[in-house]
Amino acid sequence: MMIARIWHGRTRAEDYEAYTEFLKERAIPDYRETEGFIRLIFLRALKGDEAHFTLITFWENVEAIVNFAGEEYEKAKYYPEDAGYLLEFEERVEHYEVFAEA
């Protein structure tokens, strides 16, 4: 059964475009190179002086997520560059079974 993995992060509003470009150049290729990755959706929104980013990735199964994130796959995966953008490092991501698509 396909699994959806959901992550959320926050930056300062002034980093909105720069962090978007970083995600396109660094994170998206990393996901695409992982066996078992299906697709992703990146969402972003400006809310006052903060920018919010939500990432939903879709995977063939939990084993594919482990290949990407490691044995502790419920922990969020971060890149060294994230330290220059993110206001905090949320420790956990959420996982859901995908039971229907339209």
N, C-alpha and C positions, 0 to 999 in steps of 0.2 A: 504494500500500500504506500502511496506517495506521502511524503512528510513535508510539511511547511515549517520553516524555521524563521522566527521573527525576532529582529533586533531593533533597538531604539538607541539613538544617540543625540546629544545636544551640543551645539557650538554657539559662539557669539554670532549675532546677526551679520556682523561685518565679515565673517568667514564663510558665509552661505555659498557663494560661488566658488571660492577656493576649495572648500571641502567637497563640493560637488565634483569638481574636476579631479581631485585626488581619488575619489571613489571610482570615477570612470576609468582613470588611468591605472590604478593599482589594485583595487578590490575586485572589480568586475572581471578582469582577466584571470585573477586568481580563482574565482569561482568557476569560470568556464573551463579551466584546466583540470578540474577535479572530476574523476570518474564518478558517475552516479548523479551529477548535477543535472537538473532539468532546465530550470529557468529562474529568473529573479525579477522582482519589481522593487525599485527604489522610489520611495516617496519622500517629499520634503515640504516644509512649510515654515514660513516666518511667523513668529508669534512674539510680538514686542521686540525686545532686544536679544532674543534667542532664535536660533534656527533648529528645527527638529527634523531628524532623519529617521525614517523607518525602512528597514530592509526586510523583504519577504523573499526567502529563497525556497525552491522546491527541489526535493531530492527523491531518488528512487526508493531509498530505505534508510534506516538508521545507520547501517554500515557505511553508506556513502558520506553521511555527516561526520562519522568518526574519521574517515579518510581526510576530511577537510579540517575539522576542528580538534581532533585528537580524542583520546579515550574519555576525557571529561567533556564530552560534546555538549553538555548543557551549559557550560561556561561560554561566555562571549569570546570571540577571537578578535584580537586587535593587532594592528600594525604599529611599528615604532613611530611612524609619522602621525598617528592619531593623537599622540601627546601634545602636538602643536595646535590641535584644533578642538578636541573634545573638552567639555566642561567637567565631565565625570566619566567614569568607566563603569557602566552598569555590568554587574558580575554575570548575570544569567540572561539567557535567551529563552524564548518559549517555543515549544514544538507542538504541532497539531497534526493529526491524521487528516488527509484530504479525502473526504468521502463523496464529493460531488463537484463537478465542474460544468459550466454552461457556456 
